[in-house]
Amino acid sequence: NNVMVYPHVQWLRESELKHGRVCMLAFVGMIVQSACQIPGLPQEPDWSKTLETMLFESGQVGQLSLLQVAIFAMFAEGRFYPEDSWIGQMKREPGDLGFDPLKWSKRQGFDLKKSQLSELKNGRLAMIGVASIFANHAIPGSVPFLTGFYARKPEQKAAAAGSALCGKTGAPAAQTSKTERRYTTQVILPALQWIKTGLKLGELQATELRAKNLAGVDVLVGKDGSGKLFCVANLCPHIGTPMSEGADVIGDVIVCPLHGSSFKVT
């Protein structure tokens, strides 16, 4: 019926590049805004409150600033609309807006393919970074190294006025959610620590295996054919067969005793 149900790779690549570019700008904005702001514009270091501040608390300065961004976005989307990219017949390369005021692409030795790949990788990394900041905002402490980075909107500690006899009564402290208490950096990161096995290096011979339970996890400690120490999960990922029940070590490969599934241990 000449109607393509699934998008062509042109549409997918155009979409990926666009999201990557937006996230690169967003990530830099979130980080820089928390440290410094442009003089004369609304001073709001918390990225999660920026839109509200610009619309309702900064008057015409904030509203006109948002209007400038909206007009620029509408112009860019209208001028470089990816027409027919869904069916793979777009008249330009995905992501190529023809914007090169410094003529970088005209310089001698410029590698266009390398630059395109670099932009694509940086865009993907920025999308992950922005998603991490949003995740840390929704579940404070869930992302390592972002603890305290405006994990949630600062609450106003409003004090309720009391009688002259009792004085002022402070607002009750906000209760921490169960999810927030459960998934924190302090809970997740201890899994990334060294745990003693109770074995000495000289106790194991080459290709010998010992089953251990470390911090509630069944593992298999052993040496490969050259005597190099390794530690793997005791249960075979195929159907959960205990590797300690007769697994063989051949060179740097461990072989499951049930179906012969083999895995490199180095």
Salt bridges, closest charged atoms under 4 A:
GLU14 OE2 - ARG92 NH2 3.04
GLU16 OE1 - ARG13 NE 3.35
GLU16 OE2 - ARG124 NE 2.59
GLU77 OE2 - LYS18 NZ 3.12
GLU119 OE2 - ARG21 NE 2.63
GLU180 OE1 - ARG152 NH1 3.37
GLU208 OE2 - ARG210 NE 3.14
ASP252 OD2 - LYS264 NZ 2.59
